[in-house]
């Protein structure tokens, strides 16, 4: 049977192919959707790691809705238990949830005008690999959050129910609600966004103190914070440190990611701070991909190098490589 490492390498290879080869819409969809299903099938039948194993134990057993632990994040717990009852196995339940998340990612790709390799590259980066195999509720909530922000760029009213869906999947998504109020015109941040940022800074210690986070095996706060800083700095340098009306929304979102990551690193424990930084990295990816597309659109070689470098960062985290073995 093909291993998780093998399917990861295959996913990376197809990402490079999609980034290089021009193909029509039919060929593209016939390529990626069976591959994504195969990826999910392989991961789900390779055993359950850490948090995912705990989730399976919960949604395959009776539990009380009176528990606040389930009531505050009902989207995941109710849907997973219902699907498990209907489908009969936790593997099938997780595969269906994976395919739904892939469909939402594809919608994000379309809404944000991302290149076709966006969905594949997203899934081979370390936050998504860890998300699929460990911090699954956060993984799903982050995708819903990304979708809400994509809808906000279009000023679509669906941004609000989708963000509520994210928060009720994993409450940590609530830290990013202020981004819905980023200004759509002008270069300064909106008043509502600034008030939301201050409110988040005030409640984040209490908000996350009650959450459970699995430890990654060491204090990697500085490493994650460095990754956020490098990512934000790279994007800002590509903007030549100028806030134009066209880029203002992205700039203030990036500033928020940096502030929240610094703040979390200082006041939160290792696991909590790492998770916050991880979400900031994921939500900043569309801005990074726009930079990549602008600079590497005409150079196939540079685009492939950039994708390979981003994917290689996955192997720098021992927790990720452990899941692939």
C-alpha positions in Angstrom: 0.0 0.0 0.0 1.2 3.5 -0.8 2.5 5.4 2.2 1.7 8.9 3.4 5.2 10.0 2.3 4.6 8.6 -1.2 1.3 10.4 -1.6 2.9 13.6 -0.4 5.7 13.3 -3.0 3.0 12.6 -5.7 1.0 15.7 -4.6 4.2 17.8 -4.8 5.0 16.4 -8.3 1.4 17.2 -9.5 1.7 20.7 -8.0 4.7 21.3 -10.1 3.0 19.9 -13.2 0.0 22.1 -12.8 2.3 25.1 -12.2 4.1 24.5 -15.5 1.7 22.8 -17.9 -1.2 24.7 -19.4 -4.3 22.5 -19.5 -7.9 23.0 -20.1 -10.5 23.0 -17.3 -11.7 19.5 -17.9 -8.2 18.0 -17.8 -7.4 20.0 -14.7 -10.4 18.8 -12.8 -9.9 15.2 -13.9 -6.4 15.4 -12.6 -6.8 17.1 -9.2 -10.1 15.7 -7.8 -9.2 11.9 -8.0 -5.8 12.8 -6.7 -7.2 14.7 -3.7 -9.6 11.8 -3.0 -6.6 9.4 -3.1 -4.6 11.7 -0.8 -7.5 11.7 1.7 -8.1 8.0 1.4 -4.4 7.2 2.0 -4.1 9.5 5.1 -7.3 8.2 6.7 -6.4 4.6 6.2 -2.9 5.0 7.6 -4.1 5.2 11.2 -5.1 8.1 13.4 -2.5 10.4 15.0 -2.8 12.3 18.2 -5.8 14.7 18.2 -7.5 12.9 15.2 -7.4 9.7 17.3 -9.1 11.6 20.2 -11.7 13.0 17.8 -12.5 9.6 16.5 -12.9 8.2 20.0 -15.3 11.0 20.8 -17.5 11.0 17.7 -17.8 7.2 17.6 -19.0 7.1 21.2 -22.1 8.6 22.9 -21.5 12.0 24.4 -23.6 14.6 26.2 -24.6 17.8 24.5 -24.7 19.3 28.0 -20.9 19.5 28.0 -19.6 23.1 27.2 -16.7 21.5 25.4 -19.0 20.3 22.6 -21.6 23.2 22.8 -19.0 25.9 22.0 -17.9 24.1 18.8 -21.0 22.2 17.6 -20.3 22.4 13.9 -17.5 19.8 14.0 -18.9 17.6 16.8 -22.5 17.3 15.6 -21.6 16.9 11.9 -18.9 14.3 12.6 -21.1 12.2 14.9 -24.0 12.4 12.4 -21.8 11.5 9.4 -20.2 8.6 11.4 -23.7 7.3 12.2 -24.7 7.4 8.5 -21.5 6.2 6.9 -20.6 3.7 9.6 -16.8 4.2 9.8 -14.6 7.1 11.1 -12.4 6.7 7.9 -15.4 7.4 5.6 -16.5 10.3 7.9 -13.1 12.0 7.7 -12.7 11.4 4.0 -16.1 13.2 3.4 -15.1 16.1 5.7 -11.8 16.3 3.8 -13.5 16.5 0.4 -15.8 19.2 1.7 -12.8 21.2 2.9 -11.1 20.7 -0.5 -14.2 22.0 -2.2 -14.1 25.1 0.1 -10.4 25.6 -0.7 -11.2 25.4 -4.4 -13.9 28.1 -3.9 -11.2 30.2 -2.1 -8.9 29.7 -5.1 -11.6 31.0 -7.5 -12.7 33.9 -5.2 -9.2 35.1 -4.7 -8.1 34.7 -8.3 -5.2 32.4 -7.2 -3.2 30.3 -9.7 -4.5 26.8 -10.3 -1.8 25.2 -8.2 -3.0 27.1 -5.1 -5.1 24.3 -3.6 -2.4 21.7 -4.1 0.4 23.8 -2.8 -1.7 24.8 0.2 -2.2 21.1 1.1 1.6 20.2 1.0 2.6 23.1 3.2 3.3 22.1 6.9 0.2 23.8 8.5 -2.1 21.7 6.2 -0.1 18.5 6.7 -0.3 18.9 10.5 -3.9 19.9 10.1 -4.9 16.8 8.2 -3.2 14.5 10.6 -3.3 16.2 14.0 -5.0 19.6 14.6 -7.9 18.8 12.4 -10.6 21.1 13.9 -8.2 24.0 13.5 -7.4 22.9 10.0 -11.1 23.0 9.0 -11.8 26.3 10.8 -8.8 27.9 9.1 -10.2 26.9 5.7 -13.6 28.4 6.6 -11.9 31.5 7.9 -9.9 31.8 4.6 -13.2 31.5 2.7 -14.9 34.2 4.8 -12.0 36.6 4.1 -12.1 35.8 0.4 -15.9 36.6 0.4 -15.1 39.8 2.3 -12.9 40.9 -0.5 -15.9 40.6 -2.8 -18.1 42.4 -0.2 -20.4 39.3 -0.2 -22.8 39.0 2.6 -22.0 35.3 3.0 -18.7 36.3 4.7 -20.5 36.6 8.0 -22.2 33.2 8.2 -19.1 31.5 6.9 -17.0 33.2 9.6 -19.6 32.0 12.2 -19.2 28.5 10.8 -15.4 28.8 11.3 -15.8 30.0 14.9 -18.2 27.2 15.7 -15.8 24.7 14.2 -12.9 25.9 16.3 -13.3 29.0 18.5 -9.7 30.2 17.7 -11.1 31.5 14.4 -12.7 34.2 16.5 -9.3 35.9 16.7 -9.6 36.8 13.0 -13.1 38.2 12.9 -11.8 41.8 12.9 -10.3 41.1 9.4 -13.8 41.1 8.0 -13.9 44.9 8.7 -10.7 45.8 6.9 -11.2 48.9 4.8 -12.2 48.3 1.2 -11.2 51.7 0.1 -8.5 54.2 1.3 -5.2 53.3 2.9 -5.9 53.6 6.6 -7.4 50.8 8.7 -11.2 51.0 9.4 -12.4 52.1 12.9 -14.2 48.8 13.3 -11.1 46.8 12.4 -9.0 48.7 15.0 -11.7 48.3 17.7 -11.9 44.6 16.9 -8.1 44.3 17.1 -8.1 45.9 20.5 -10.9 43.6 21.7 -9.1 40.5 20.6 -5.9 41.6 22.3 -7.9 42.1 25.5 -9.6 38.7 25.5 -7.1 36.4 23.8 -5.5 35.2 27.1 -8.9 34.2 28.5 -10.1 32.9 25.2 -7.3 30.5 24.6 -6.6 29.6 28.3 -9.7 27.4 28.2 -8.7 25.7 25.0 -6.9 22.3 24.8 -3.9 22.2 22.6 -1.7 19.2 22.0 2.0 19.9 22.5 4.3 19.5 19.5 7.1 18.2 21.7 9.1 21.4 22.3 8.9 25.1 22.5 8.8 26.3 18.9 7.3 29.7 19.5 10.4 31.6 18.3 10.6 29.4 15.1 6.9 30.0 14.3 7.2 33.7 15.0 10.3 33.9 12.8 8.3 32.2 10.0 5.5 34.8 10.3 8.0 37.7 10.4 9.8 36.4 7.4 6.6 35.8 5.5 5.2 39.2 6.3 8.5 40.9 5.7 8.9 39.3 2.3 5.5 40.4 1.1 5.9 44.0 2.5 9.3 44.3 0.8 7.7 43.2 -2.5 5.3 46.1 -2.0 8.4 48.4 -1.5 6.9 49.2 2.0 4.3 51.5 0.3 0.6 51.3 1.3 -1.4 52.0 -1.9 -5.2 51.8 -2.0 -5.0 48.7 -4.0 -2.9 46.8 -1.5 -4.1 48.5 1.7 -6.4 45.6 2.7 -3.6 43.1 2.4 -1.2 45.3 4.3 -3.4 45.8 7.3 -4.2 42.1 7.4 -0.4 41.4 7.4 0.2 43.9 10.2 -2.5 42.2 12.2 -1.0 38.8 11.7 2.4 40.1 12.9 1.0 41.9 15.9 -1.1 38.9 16.9 1.8 36.5 16.5 4.1 38.7 18.6 1.4 39.2 21.3 0.6 35.5 21.4 4.3 34.5 21.6 4.8 36.8 24.6 1.6 35.9 26.7 0.6 32.4 25.6 2.1 29.0 26.2 4.1 27.3 23.5 1.3 25.2 22.0 -1.2 28.1 21.9 1.3 30.5 20.4 2.4 28.0 17.8 -1.2 27.4 16.7 -2.0 31.2 16.4 1.2 31.7 14.3 0.3 28.8 12.1 -3.1 30.2 11.3 -1.5 33.6 10.5 0.9 31.9 8.1 -2.0 30.1 6.3 -4.2 33.3 6.0 -1.2 35.2 4.6 -0.6 32.7 1.8 -2.9 34.4 -0.7 -0.8 37.6 -0.4 2.4 35.6 -0.9 0.9 33.8 -3.9 0.0 37.1 -5.5 3.6 38.2 -5.1 4.8 34.9 -6.6 2.5 35.2 -9.5 3.6 38.8 -10.2 7.3 38.0 -10.1 7.4 34.5 -11.4 4.6 34.4 -14.0 7.0 34.5 -16.9 9.6 32.2 -15.4 8.6 28.6 -15.1 11.9 27.7 -13.5 11.7 30.3 -10.8 8.1 29.3 -10.1 9.1 25.7 -9.6 12.0 26.7 -7.3 9.7 28.8 -5.2 7.2 25.9 -4.9 9.9 23.5 -4.0 11.4 25.8 -1.4 8.0 26.3 0.3 7.3 22.5 0.3 10.8 21.7 1.6 10.0 23.8 4.7 7.5 21.1 5.7 10.4 18.7 6.4 12.0 21.1 8.9 9.3 20.2 11.4 9.9 16.9 13.1 6.3 16.6 14.1 5.2 16.7 10.5 7.7 14.1 9.3 6.7 11.9 12.2 3.2 11.8 10.8 4.4 10.7 7.4 6.4 7.7 8.6 
